[in-house]
Amino acid sequence: MTIMYQPQGVCSKAFEIQVEDGTIQSVQIMGGCDGNLKGLSSLLRGMKVEEAVQRMEGIRCGVKPTSCPDQLAQALKTAL
C-alpha cells in the first residue's frame, strides 16, 4: 500500500510511505529538515506501523501543536 499524505502545520510538504503487511518499507519526505528527516525515514524502515504511530504521535516541534513525526503518525494511521 502506498500512502500519499500532505502534512499540515509543518515545514514538510508531502510524504510518500510504502507499507506492506503492516510493516513500513520506505518513507520519502519532501521538504523540511533534510538530514533529520532522512534519518527518521531510515529508522522507520522495517518498523511495524503500530509501533511507529505509538512512538511518534503527539511529538511537538517547539511551540507548534504538531511536528513532522506527529504528522507521519497521522499518515500511518490510515494504514491501520
N, C-alpha and C positions, 0 to 999 in steps of 0.2 A: 504494500500500500504506500502510495506517495501522499504526503501531507504538504500542501501549499498553504502558507499562513502569512498574513500581513499583520505584524505586531503593532500594538498601539502604545503610545507613551514612552517609546524608547528610541534610541538612535538607529537601530537596525531597521531595514526597510522590508525585508522578506526572508522567510525561512522555507527551505525545502528539506523535508525529512522523509527518509525511507525506513519503513517498519515492515518486518517480516516475522510472522509467528510471535508477535508480542515483544520482539527484540529490535532495538534501533540498529539499523545497518549503516546509515550515513546521515549527517546533518550538514547542510550548506546554509550559511548565513550571509546575506547581502547587506552591506553597510555595518555600522557600529565599530567597536574597538577590535580591529583586525586580529591582533595577537591573542587577546583574551578569548575571543570567540572561536578562533582556530583551536585553541587549547580545549575549550569547552566541547567543541564538536568531537575532538579526538577522545576525550574522556567518556563521552556518551556512547560512542560506537561499541556495540556488543552488550550494552546495558538493557535490562528489561524496562519497558515503558513505565510500569507501575513504580519501580524504584526511582527512575529519573523524575517522575512527577512528584513523588514524595520528597525527594531531596531538594528540588528547585522551587516548588510552588511557595509563594509568599516572600521570596527574596526581594528586597527593595534596592534601588540604586539611589543613594543619597536621600534626598527628601522626596523623590518620586515615589508614588504608591506601587510601582512595579519595576521590573528590570528585564534585561534580555533573558536570564534564566527563568524568571517567572513567566514571561511570555512563551518561552519554549515549553514550559509545563502546560500552559493553556493549549498550545498547539497539539501537544502529545495526548492530552485528554480526549481529543477527537478520535484517537485510535483505540481507546478503551471500550 
